[in-house]
Structures are given as C-alpha cells and as structure tokens.
Amino acid sequence: MRSTAIRVAACSAAIATFAVFGAGCSSNKSGEASSSAASATSSATSGMATTSAGASATTPDTGAPTTIPGANGTPYTVQGPILAKYKTLTADQLKDLGKPYDNEQKTKDGTGVYQQFDGGVLIYRNGGPVYFVWGKIRDAWNANQASQGKLGYPTSDEQVLPDGSFKSVFEHGTITWKTGDADATVTMS
C-alpha cells in the first residue's frame, strides 16, 4: 500500500513537471509590422524562466489566452508571455498602452514576438522577457525601424531618470524623452 502511494506521488510530480515545462515551450503565431510586443501574473502553477543580457527574469505561464476588445470593438487574443506582461502593468501603464489593434505577430527576422496596442507595443525576443515600449520613445523607435532597425530589441522597460526624463534601453542604444519635448532623443551605443 505504501509503495503504491509513493509511486502515485512520484507520478503526480512528474506530470506536474511536464505540464510546467510544456507550458513554457509553446510556439507563437507569425506575421510582422514595423513595431513590436509583452509579460504578467501567473495563474495556477508556475512559469518559465527567461534570460536576457545576463539578467534573469521570470515570465509566468498565464494559462488560457484572453480576448480583449480593441478600440474598434474587434476582439483580439492576448496570450502567453505577452498576456503575462500585460497582467503586470499598472493602471497608468495600461492606460498608456491602450487597446490592442492586432493579434501577436512574429518580427520580420523571426527572432521575436510583439503585439501592437493603440499607445504602445509589448515585445520580446524569443526566450527573453517581454518589454513595454510606448509614447514618444516608441515613436522614435518606430522611426528607426523598431526591432529590425539600428537600435534592435528593447532590453529594459522605460525608466524614470532623476531629472524627470524617461529612458528606454535597446540592444544598440537608448532613447530618452522629457515631458514637453516634441521628440525623443536617440543615442546609439
């Protein structure tokens, strides 16, 4: 009787491990525009670990995809790491992000996934954390061909600097913007 209980417990643990691992290995839809895309809270079990530029972050499994109506009333699916990021955004960030206007897409180079929203984009390079790019910084990034341009993919969410300006870091540079400025400033590294 005791050996049966141990086998059942071991089998249950193996199934749970497979479910958690399998959840982190799903594939995404393809397509591309000139911008990009997302991460958030976990539901039931746990999630997958992601790494970017030597830093470790966790993108939890979010379970089932969620349908969110766009500004035009069309329902769009938000899922996976993008949904996880979406769920972590504050009320102010969600307001800045706006409504989705497309389902998630693959980047032209095939190494990333993004989802466009009215005010911003949630994007990640395959296997990495999802970042939120929005506003004047997003405009400047898009003007430089977004993830496919000279700046590349984001490597951080927007930060507020001591002088009150905003900064986003990308693979090959930074974009900064200060309230009142007409445009953001692109600095290549």
C-alpha positions as CSV (number, residue, x, y, z in Angstrom):
1,M,0.0,0.0,0.0
2,R,2.8,2.4,1.0
3,S,4.8,1.7,-2.2
4,T,1.7,2.4,-4.3
5,A,1.2,5.8,-2.6
6,I,4.9,6.7,-3.3
7,R,4.5,5.7,-6.9
8,V,1.4,7.8,-7.3
9,A,3.1,10.8,-5.7
10,A,6.2,10.4,-7.9
11,C,3.9,10.1,-11.0
12,S,2.0,13.2,-10.0
13,A,5.2,15.1,-9.6
14,A,6.4,14.0,-13.0
15,I,3.2,15.1,-14.6
16,A,3.3,18.5,-12.9
17,T,6.9,19.0,-14.0
18,F,6.0,18.1,-17.6
19,A,3.0,20.5,-17.5
20,V,5.1,23.4,-16.3
21,F,7.9,22.6,-18.8
22,G,5.5,22.1,-21.6
23,A,3.7,25.4,-20.9
24,G,6.9,27.3,-21.5
25,C,7.6,25.6,-24.8
26,S,4.6,26.6,-26.9
27,S,5.0,28.3,-30.2
28,N,3.6,31.6,-31.4
29,K,1.8,32.9,-34.5
30,S,3.7,34.6,-37.2
31,G,3.5,37.9,-39.2
32,E,5.1,41.4,-38.8
33,A,4.6,45.1,-38.8
34,S,7.1,47.9,-38.1
35,S,6.9,47.9,-34.3
36,S,6.7,45.2,-31.7
37,A,5.2,43.5,-28.1
38,A,4.6,41.6,-23.5
39,S,4.6,39.5,-19.5
40,A,2.3,39.4,-16.2
41,T,1.0,37.3,-13.3
42,S,0.7,33.6,-13.1
43,S,-2.4,31.7,-12.6
44,A,-2.4,28.1,-11.3
45,T,1.0,26.5,-11.4
46,S,4.3,28.2,-12.3
47,G,6.1,29.6,-15.3
48,M,9.2,29.6,-17.3
49,A,12.5,31.4,-16.5
50,T,13.8,33.8,-19.2
51,T,17.2,35.4,-19.6
52,S,18.3,38.5,-21.4
53,A,21.7,40.2,-21.4
54,G,22.9,38.1,-18.5
55,A,19.9,39.1,-16.3
56,S,17.3,36.7,-15.3
57,A,13.6,37.4,-15.3
58,T,10.5,35.2,-14.9
59,T,7.7,35.1,-17.4
60,P,4.9,33.1,-15.8
61,D,2.5,30.8,-17.6
62,T,-0.8,32.6,-17.9
63,G,-3.0,29.7,-18.8
64,A,-5.7,30.3,-21.4
65,P,-5.5,33.1,-23.9
66,T,-7.6,36.2,-23.1
67,T,-9.8,38.1,-25.6
68,I,-9.6,41.9,-25.2
69,P,-11.8,44.2,-27.4
70,G,-9.8,46.7,-29.4
71,A,-10.9,50.4,-29.7
72,N,-12.8,49.5,-32.8
73,G,-14.7,46.7,-31.0
74,T,-12.8,43.9,-32.7
75,P,-11.8,41.2,-30.3
76,Y,-8.0,40.4,-30.2
77,T,-6.3,37.5,-28.5
78,V,-3.6,38.3,-25.9
79,Q,-1.7,35.2,-24.8
80,G,1.5,33.6,-23.5
81,P,4.3,35.9,-22.3
82,I,2.6,39.0,-23.7
83,L,-0.5,38.3,-21.6
84,A,1.7,37.7,-18.6
85,K,3.4,41.1,-19.1
86,Y,0.0,42.8,-19.7
87,K,-1.2,41.5,-16.4
88,T,1.8,43.0,-14.5
89,L,1.2,46.6,-15.9
90,T,-0.1,49.2,-13.5
91,A,-3.4,51.0,-14.2
92,D,-1.4,54.0,-15.6
93,Q,0.7,51.8,-17.8
94,L,-2.5,50.0,-19.1
95,K,-4.0,53.4,-19.9
96,D,-0.8,54.4,-21.8
97,L,-0.7,51.1,-23.6
98,G,-4.3,51.4,-24.8
99,K,-6.4,48.7,-26.5
100,P,-4.9,46.0,-28.8
101,Y,-5.3,46.6,-32.6
102,D,-3.8,43.3,-33.8
103,N,-3.1,39.8,-32.5
104,E,0.5,39.0,-31.7
105,Q,2.9,38.7,-34.6
106,K,6.5,37.5,-35.2
107,T,9.1,40.0,-36.1
108,K,10.5,40.0,-39.7
109,D,13.7,38.4,-38.6
110,G,11.7,35.6,-36.8
111,T,13.6,36.0,-33.5
112,G,10.9,38.0,-31.7
113,V,7.2,38.3,-31.0
114,Y,5.2,41.5,-30.5
115,Q,1.6,42.8,-30.1
116,Q,0.6,46.3,-31.1
117,F,-1.7,48.4,-28.9
118,D,-3.0,51.9,-29.6
119,G,-0.4,53.6,-27.4
120,G,2.4,51.1,-27.3
121,V,3.8,47.7,-28.0
122,L,4.7,44.6,-25.9
123,I,7.7,42.8,-27.4
124,Y,10.2,40.1,-26.6
125,R,13.0,38.3,-28.3
126,N,12.3,34.5,-28.3
127,G,13.2,33.1,-24.9
128,G,13.6,36.5,-23.3
129,P,11.5,38.8,-21.1
130,V,8.7,41.0,-22.5
131,Y,9.2,44.8,-22.6
132,F,6.7,47.7,-22.9
133,V,7.6,50.5,-25.3
134,W,5.2,53.4,-25.7
135,G,4.7,57.1,-26.4
136,K,7.4,59.4,-27.8
137,I,10.0,56.7,-27.2
138,R,8.0,54.2,-29.3
139,D,7.6,56.8,-32.0
140,A,11.4,57.4,-32.2
141,W,12.0,53.6,-32.1
142,N,9.4,53.1,-34.9
143,A,11.1,55.9,-36.9
144,N,14.3,53.8,-36.7
145,Q,12.5,50.6,-37.9
146,A,11.8,49.3,-34.4
147,S,13.3,45.9,-33.6
148,Q,14.5,45.5,-37.2
149,G,16.4,48.8,-37.2
150,K,19.7,50.1,-35.9
151,L,18.5,50.1,-32.2
152,G,17.4,46.5,-32.2
153,Y,15.2,45.0,-29.5
154,P,14.5,46.6,-26.1
155,T,16.5,45.3,-23.2
156,S,14.5,47.2,-20.5
157,D,11.2,48.7,-19.7
158,E,11.1,52.5,-19.6
159,Q,12.9,54.1,-16.6
160,V,12.3,57.5,-15.0
161,L,15.6,59.3,-14.6
162,P,16.4,61.7,-11.7
163,D,15.8,64.8,-13.9
164,G,12.3,63.5,-14.7
165,S,13.1,62.4,-18.2
166,F,12.3,58.9,-19.4
167,K,14.7,56.4,-20.9
168,S,14.4,53.0,-22.7
169,V,17.4,50.9,-23.4
170,F,17.8,48.9,-26.6
171,E,20.4,46.4,-27.8
172,H,22.4,49.1,-29.7
173,G,21.4,52.4,-27.9
174,T,19.0,54.3,-25.8
175,I,16.0,56.6,-26.4
176,T,15.2,59.4,-23.9
177,W,12.3,61.8,-23.7
178,K,11.4,64.6,-21.3
179,T,7.9,66.0,-20.8
180,G,7.4,69.0,-23.1
181,D,9.9,67.9,-25.7
182,A,8.4,67.5,-29.2
183,D,10.5,64.4,-29.9
184,A,12.6,61.8,-28.1
185,T,16.4,61.6,-28.5
186,V,18.1,58.6,-29.9
187,T,21.6,57.8,-28.8
188,M,23.5,54.9,-30.4
189,S,25.9,52.9,-28.3
